[in-house]
Amino acid sequence: MRVRTIMLQFDEYKVKLNNLAPTLEELGQALDLEGAERELDMLQAESAADGFWNNLEKAQKVQQRIKTLQNKVDKQHKRCQEWDDLMALCEMGNEFEDESLVPELEEGFAQLERDMEEARLQTLLTGEYDSSNVILTIHPGAGGTEAQDWAQMLYRMYTRWTERHGFTYQIMDYQDGDEAGIKSATIMIEGENAYGYLRGEHGVHRLVRVSPFDANARRQTSFASVEVMPDLPEDVEVEIRPEDIEMQVYRASGAGGQHVNKTSSAVRLIHRPTGLVVECQQERSQFQNRDKAMRLLASRLYEIEREKQDADIARERKSQVGSGDRSEKIRTYNFPQGRVTDHRIGLTLYRIDAVLDGELDELIDALVTADQAEKLKNGGGEP
């Protein structure tokens, strides 16, 4: 009887794997693996040609594209190999009636499902800049220290998410709060589809908790806004007239300053026609900080211009499961009840500590999926 039970377990997993096989094949087609491999061959041949490194900037872009394509191809090949290995494990388990292989089979199958879900999500990120790096700016709302502390908690949440995904981030600006937290922070997160994953984070985030700064331990509600923009490709031109820019320099401070209070290398740019203000203090050089600040300003101005001139952009904003307007409360983090609720899709998770530690994937997955469904409902096309 025990032997039959063991064999049934392996047979059940063989059925599960066979049911998964068509989805795995469709995934390869959706990711356009054949096209990726063709482009990869072409770029590798280009990189091996004489004089390739004569144009350093172009060569670096080609190398980065090769890395991205190779990663996409390797991951799908790995998923197919995992499927083969799990099927072989089923055959071996049945042949030798080896119950000790069951935990390995269970764990491997669960991991394959997770890997396939992650890849499925990538196939939905087809917006114009979804594959780009992303620029995140976090501002506390009214409320002084409470709101500034909440802004820093969000900053930690996004940097932890970045690290969990093997992405990297650069601090463009970081201003400490008066007593705790931050007055503002801007970071660039670099990684494949970073903007596509995080564009749904744009909006107002609300925190409910018992205040650690109140001697009477009263409940406090705090707000912080998160602005999400794609890092524009260099071939996108945004006209910024020099006479429209006022530049101020100041000394770097806090987490963004590697040489705090020594030189006035941090840069603040004020765009007079719009009143936009951008700051950067990441680099040691004032000139480098100015370049990065100009890059950030260009991204913001480009977003504004697109919203003015293109009705499709307004629809795209709405299809991001909500308009993403700064005044829109998109999510509530409630410590007394231990929950996080995204108001756009009605999703509530009862694991607030994990979410604030960077475990955002369930929220991001649901937002991207809902966004895709909304686009299909509105006509099936891209915004």
Sequence and secondary structure as in RCSB ss.txt:
>XXXX:A:sequence
MRVRTIMLQFDEYKVKLNNLAPTLEELGQALDLEGAERELDMLQAESAADGFWNNLEKAQKVQQRIKTLQNKVDK
QHKRCQEWDDLMALCEMGNEFEDESLVPELEEGFAQLERDMEEARLQTLLTGEYDSSNVILTIHPGAGGTEAQDW
AQMLYRMYTRWTERHGFTYQIMDYQDGDEAGIKSATIMIEGENAYGYLRGEHGVHRLVRVSPFDANARRQTSFAS
VEVMPDLPEDVEVEIRPEDIEMQVYRASGAGGQHVNKTSSAVRLIHRPTGLVVECQQERSQFQNRDKAMRLLASR
LYEIEREKQDADIARERKSQVGSGDRSEKIRTYNFPQGRVTDHRIGLTLYRIDAVLDGELDELIDALVTADQAEK
LKNGGGEP
>XXXX:A:secstr
 HHHHHHHHHHHHHHHHHHHHHHHHHHHHHTTHHHHHHHHHHHHHHHTSTTGGGSHHHHHHHHHHHHHHHHHHHH
HHHHHHHHHHHHHHHHHHHHHT GGGHHHHHHHHHHHHHHHHHHHHHHH  STTTTS EEEEEEE SSTHHHHHH
HHHHHHHHHHHHHHTT EEEEEEEEE SSSSEEEEEEEEESTTHHHHHGGG EEEEEEEE TT TT  EEEEEEE
EEEEE   TTS     GGGEEEEEE   GGG TTTTT   EEEEEETTTTEEEEE  SSSHHHHHHHHHHHHHHH
HHHHHHHHH HHHHHHHHHTTS   TT EEEEEETTTTEEEETTTTEEES HHHHHTT  HHHHHHHHHHHHHHH
HHTTSS  
